[in-house]
Amino acid sequence: MWGPLDTGDTRDVAVVAAPGARLPRPANAFVASSRGFFVVDWSLAQEPVVVAGPLPTGDSRGVFAFGDHAYVAALTGLHVVDISSPWAPSVEASLLVSDWSDVEDSRGLFVSDDHAFVATCGIRGARLYTADVSSPSRPEPSTSRDIDCARAVAVSGGVAHVATDGGLRLVDATPRGDAGVDPEVRTGASNGVFLAGDVLYVASREGLYMVDVTLPISPELIVGPLPTGDSQGVHVTERRAYVASTDGLYVVDLGCDP
């Protein structure tokens, strides 16, 4: 295990694996922190090193890397960061609270099929929002639905796996609302989720959980909590889980491919 790194009060992390790497070592980790957006590099050293940041995305709670962009959910809204040069990232566009009706306190997000799903939790309520990011330089608001205080989301097969204050919740994410799921798993106050195959990794205030979501209507707890402290976000690649904690960044050896 490595860490914690000096990324401050770390809330979420997205990892990009090095192409053709023979070791389970990433090229970059993109970090959402209360201090902003950071880039951690592992391509030229045996240990991870912070190489960029903090970028001024404000108090950032969630991050998702896709292609040449990282999408950052912050208390001020949604930010799109150009990471085509990871050592020199820049904010390309923002969808702020003032641009998006009553959105506030964006906590976590997931990008799929040109849409960003944003989990929010604020004084005006909690919702799961959708934004059109088919043009990253011009994100546009789309739809929303009420949900318990939502802090993170991962979407697959028309199902949104949402981390809430009450635990893990699986909800319908299809346009017609016909996926027919709405179960809950007690993982404590949950802040982050990452889906790897049929296993969902949940970052909770109690630590790291693993949940089998092979059957979305009947998810099963595999293990947890692992001792990663007050965990805010998680990303899994190869045989390691990268856990963003209020202590900093933890790296957990899973022992086998997820």
N, C-alpha and C positions, 0 to 999 in steps of 0.2 A: 504494500500500500504506500502511495505517495501523498504528501500534503499534510496540512492545507497550504495551498499557494496563496500569495498575497493578492487576492482579487476582492478583498473586503467581504461584506455581507452578501454571499453568493446565492442566487436564487434559482438559476437554471443553467444548463450547459448542453451544447450541441457539438457532436464530434464528427469529423470527416476523416475517414481512414486513408492512409497513404496508398496510392495505386500500386499494386503489385508487391506490397510489403510482405516480407517473409515472417516477420514477427508481429504479434498482436499489438502494434504500436500505431497510433494515429498520426496524421500530418498536422492537424489543427483541432483545437477545441475552442468553441466560441461561447463566451460566458456572459450571462446577464447578472448584473450586480446592482446593489443599491447605489453604487458609484458610477454606473453606466455600463458600457459594452467593452469587453476585453477579448483579446486573441491570445491563446496559449499554443505554443509550437513545440512539437516533439520530433520533428523530422531530422534535426541536426545534433541532437543530444540524447543521452541515455535517460534523462529525466525531463519532465515538462518545464517550459520556461515561458513566462509572460512576455510577449513581444510587442503588443499594442494595447492601448487603452490607458485610462478609461475614455471611451467615446461618449459625447454628450447626448445620451438617450434618456437621461434622467434616471429615476428610481426604477430599474428594469427588473421584471419578474419572470419573463419567459423568452426563449430564443429558439428559432427553428432555422436550420441551414438548408438551402435548396439551390443548387446550381451556383451562380455567382452572387447570390444574395443571402443575407441572414435577416430574418424577420424578428423584430424585438417587440415584445409586449411590455409596456411601461405604464406607470400610473397616469401618464399624460396621454396614452393612446398607443397606436401601432407605428413602428418605425421600420423602414426598409434600408438595410445597410449593404453597400457594395463591398463584397469580399473577394473580388476578382484578384486583388493583390492583398492577401491576408495580413501582410506586415504593414499595410497602409490602408486600412478600411476607412470608408466615409459614409455618412448618412445621405442616401439618395432621395428619399421621400418620407413623408410622415402623414398619418391620418390621425389628427389630434382629437381630443375630446370635443373641442368646439366645432370640429368638422363632422362629427358623427352623432348628432342628436344628443341622447342622454347617456352615452357611453362614458364610464369613468372607471378608474382603478383596474386597468387591464392587467391580468395576472399571468396568463399562459396562452399558448397558441399552437396550432398545427396547420400545416399547409398541404393541401391535396387538391388535385384537379383544378388548378388556378384559383383556389379559394383558401383564404386564411380563416380558420375557426378560432375565435378569441374568447377565452374564458374571463369573465369579469366579476368583481365583487365590490360593491360600493354602497354608500349611504342611501342611494336611490333604488337599491335592489341589486339582484344578481341575474345575469343573463349569459347565454352562449350566443355570441354574434358571429356573423359571416361577412367577410369582405372579399370583393373581387380583386385579385392581384394578378390577373392575366397580363397586365402592364405594370411591372414592379415600380416604375417611376410615377405611376398615377393610381394608387390604390383607391377603390371606391367602396362605400358601405353597401351591404346587401340585406340580409335577413337577421332575425334574432328570435330567441325563445327564452322564457323564464326557466330558471333552475336554481337549486340551492347554491349558496356562495361558492362559485366556481373558480378554481385557481389554476387548473391545467387541463389540457385535453389532447387525446390522440384519436384519430379517426381511421377506421378501416371497415370495408364491407357495409357501409351505411350505418355503422354504429359508432357513436362518440363515447369514448371512455373518459369520464370526467372526474378529476380530483376535486372533492368538495370538503367543506369543514366537517361534514359528517362521515366522510370516508369515500370509497370509490363508487361511482354511479355510472351505469351503462344506459345511454339514451339513444333514441332514434335520431339519425342525422340525415335521413333521406329527404328529398324535396317533398315527397307526398306523405311522409310520415307513416310508412307502412312496414317498417322493420320489426315492429312488435316486441321491443325490449325495454325494460326499465328496472332491472335488479340493482341491488346494492351489496357491497362487501365492506365489512367493518375493518378498515385500515387506519382508524384514528383520523385526526385532522390532517388531510392529505394535501400536498402542495404541488406535486409533479408526477407525471406518468410518462412511460415510454413503452411502446409495443414492439416486441421482437418475436415474430411468428405468432404462436398462440399463447405466449407468455407476456403478461403486462407487469412492468416494474413500477412500483408506486413509492414515491418519496413522501414520507410522512414525518410529522413532528416526533414520532416514536422511533423512526429509523427507516430502513428500506424493506419493502415487502415485494413478494413475487406472487402473481395471481394467474391461474390457468383460465384463459378466456376462450378456449376451444368452442364451447357452447355459450354464446353471449347471454342466453336466457338463464344460464346456471353457472356462473363463474365460481371457481374454487381456489381458496388460499393454499399456496404451495409452501411458503416459508416466510418468516418475518415476525417481528422486526429485526433486521440486522443492525448492529451498533454504529450507525453513521450520524448520530446526533440528530439535531433538529433539521431534517432534510427538506430541501426546498425544490430540488429538481434532479432528474436522472437521465442519463443517455447511455445506451449499451452498444458496444461494437466489439466484434471478435469475441474474446473471452473475458472482457472486463466491463464493469459498470462504473460510470463516472457520476458521482453523487455530489451535487451542490448542496452544501450545508451552511448554516450560519457560522460555523467554524472555519469554512473555506471549502476547498475542493478535495474530495476523497476519491480514491481509485480502488475498486473492490475486484479481486480476482474471483471469477465465477467458477473456474476450474474446468469448464466445458463451454462449447459454443452455445449461445442462447437459442 
